[in-house]
Amino acid sequence: MGEAKRKELACQKSAIALDTFGGRVHVEWDPSAAVTPLGQLPFFIEFLKVGGLFDAWVADCPLSYQSNNASGKREVLATFLLSILAGHHRYAHITAIRQDGIHPELLGVEQLVSEDAARRALKKLDESAGKEWLDYHLSKTTQPLLTTPWILDLDVTVKCLYGKQEAAIVGYNPKKPGRPSHNYHSALMANTRLALRVDVMAGNETAPLHSMPGIWAWLDALPRNERPALLRGDVAYGNEAVLREAEIREQPYLSKLKLTSNVKALIKKLFRQSDWEDAGQGWEGTEEELTLSGWTRARRVVVLRRKLTGEMLLTEKDESQGKLAFIEGDVPTARYEYAVLVTSTAHPILTLAQLYRDRADSENNFDELKNQWGWGGFTTQDLARCQMMARMVALVYNWWTLFVRLAQPHKHFEAISSRPLLLHGVATQTRHSGQTRLTITSTHAKRSAIQAVLMNLAAFLATLKSTAEQLTDAQRLRAILTRAFAKFALTPLHPPPQIATF
C-alpha cells in the first residue's frame, strides 16, 4: 500500500484524549463506517421510486458523456438531489456530502461527483433542451391538480449578485439599491405552495413584459379545463398589456393598481359616498368602472379602504393636483389606507378583498425558496446554468413538499421545520446474511411521533407498490397527490390509507 498511505491510515485510526466538563473522552475517526446525518432520507427515496419520479427524471435528462471515465448522468443528478435536499446554497457545499456512506447506493450510484464535475455537467447541457426537460418534470408534479379550480400567482423576486455574472445588472432592488442582481420571474399554485415555472432574467428585466410571453405560451398549451380559475398579481401586472392579453384568452384576473393621479381622483370621488360595504379584516369597499389613460376599455375596479388613527384633510391644493394628503387638521375626518383592485370577475367585494389578501402567501414561497432552499445561491458566471439550477431547485422543492404533505395533508411545513422532522437523524448501516439494515437515531424531541408518521408513510407507499402492475407512474403520482392535497377533494383512484400526523 505504501508507507505514506499506511501512516495516513494509522493517523486516522489513532485516538486522542480530550478533557470536557463531563470528564475525559477519547476521540477517534473511522473513515470507513457507513453512516449519514440524513438518516431518514431512505423514506423519501422510496417515495421517489414508487412515484417513478427520480428514474424518469434521470432517463429524460439530455446530458451525455463520450468518455468512459466520465461520471454518469445518474451520479450527477443524485449529487444535485442530495445537495439541494441538504439545504446547500453553493456548489462548494457538495464536498460536505461526498463521503456519505449510505445514500449513493440507495439512489443506485456508486459515488457522488465533485463540485467541479457538477458545474461542468450543467455547462455541458444544451440550454433549450435542459429547460424543456426540467419544465416537463415540474409540470408532472402539478398536472393532476389542474383539473380542480386553482389560482395562478405571478410575481418576481430579486437575487443579489456579488461577482461578474452574465446579466448581473443594476435594476429594481428595494433591499440593496445599486447592487447588481438577477430576477426570478415565478408562477406558483396558490395554497399548495408548489412552483409551476421559473425564469431567471437580467437585473433590469423586472417588468412582466419580459416574462409574460412565456407565461401566455404555457397557458395556451394547457387544455381549457386545466387553466387557472384566476390569474393574480401585484401592481406590476395591473397594466394594459397584461390585462388585454388575459381578456383575449377569457382568462379571469385580479390585480392591484398603482395609486396614479387618475386612481386617486377616483378615490376622492368615492370618498364621501355612503355605499361602502364590509370587505373583511377592518376593510370596507365600493366598486366603480374606470378607464385609465392607456387603457383600451373600461374595467371594473374595487376601491378598498381601512380606517387608521389620526385625521385626514383634503386641501384645495392637493385636490387640484389629484393627490391625497394625509395630514393633521381641524376637520374631524377619518384617515384611511387605500388599495384599488382591477378584475374581470363578478365576485363580490368581500370575496375579492380576501382573494387579494391571500396573495401575500406567495411571498412566503419566495422566502422559503431563497433562504431555505437554493434560489439564493448556486450562482455561476453564465445565465444558462443559473436558469437550469433554479428549475432544479424548484423541482426538488416540489418533491419534498409532496412528501411532507403526505405526513400532514392540511398544513405546509417549511424546510426549516420539515428537515429536522423527516430528514435529519444519524443512521448507521450494517450488513449481515445478505440483509442490509439501517439503524436511525434521532435527536428530535418528537422522535416517537416522527417514527409513527414515517412508518405510516411507508405503509401507504407499500399499498401503492402492491398495485404497481395495475397502475402507471402517472396514476401512482395522482394517488400521492390525492392524499397530499386531500382538502382539494381530488377524485381518488383508490381510497388511500390513513396516515398519522404530527
C-alpha angles and dihedrals in degrees: 000000000000133000096263094053092046090053091048092050092047090051092051093051096045117105127227128201120234129188113225135169087262094053135269117330130188117225127198137165127236107189093177098057116116101232137133136188090219092067099157095051093100088075089057091046090055089050089055091048097047091047091048089231105128098039092050091046091053094043093052095045109119092211115119135170128207098198120083089215094057123102117261122247090247090060090049095049093044088055092051091047094052093043094051092045091051089058098250120166101185136049088234089066089069087081089070093066102035094099095049102143098201118032102056088064092046089054091051099255134110097223144348124257128244125259091255092052089050092052092047091049092058090046090052092054116096106245099226093042091047093051092048091049094050095041090053093053091044088056091050091064093055107026096093089055095055095081089067114075107269141172124238113215116200122193144137131228129196123236113198117222130205105188142048100290127160112266091010094150132158109252140134106342115156095181099046111017112202094024116124113241151164124239122227108208104197140186115204134182107237119241094003091071089219122145115231101183141336133200123195112213140172121288093253093050098084098127120096092240088080096054105027096080088063092045092051092048090051093048092047089056092056119091113253093251092054098052118108121273087221137016109211130190144150129252092297090067096046094089133111096255095057096038094048093051090049091051092049088057093042087239113159112231142184122195141154125248127223114246095250122164094269092048090050089050089056091050090053091048092053097037099095097037116117100215096088111135134199114279098177134257094046096311128121127192149189133187138227140163115257135187112195124196107273093029118117095208145014115271136193112259129184118209114207127190136180124198116244132188118269132041134291126210126184106212123204091243093053092047091054090052093045093239132130118235119203102197138137115261145156095260110093095229122149119247120229143190113222138208127175122203129193120205144165093208129097095224116136120257095257091055094047093049091052092045091056093045088054089058088076088077089075088069088062088056091056092047091052096044094047101039104028100030131032108281090100092057145012089103124174131177094253123066095222094069091045088054094051094043091052090054092045092052090049090051095051089044089055092048092050091046091054091048093050091045088060087062095044111016096179100049138051115228114202117224092255087067104027097052094059089044103047107011114034122078134110112260128190121198123213132175126209132160092353092306124119116212130188119203112199125200115190123195093195118118090228095051094129092054090044091053091051092049094049092047090053090047089054089051091052092050090047088057090054091048091053089060094044094117092055099041131061122220089261092053092049090049090051090052088052091050091047090058096039094052100032092149089065088065097227114183104257122223090211130005102265117225117253117262124207113243135204 
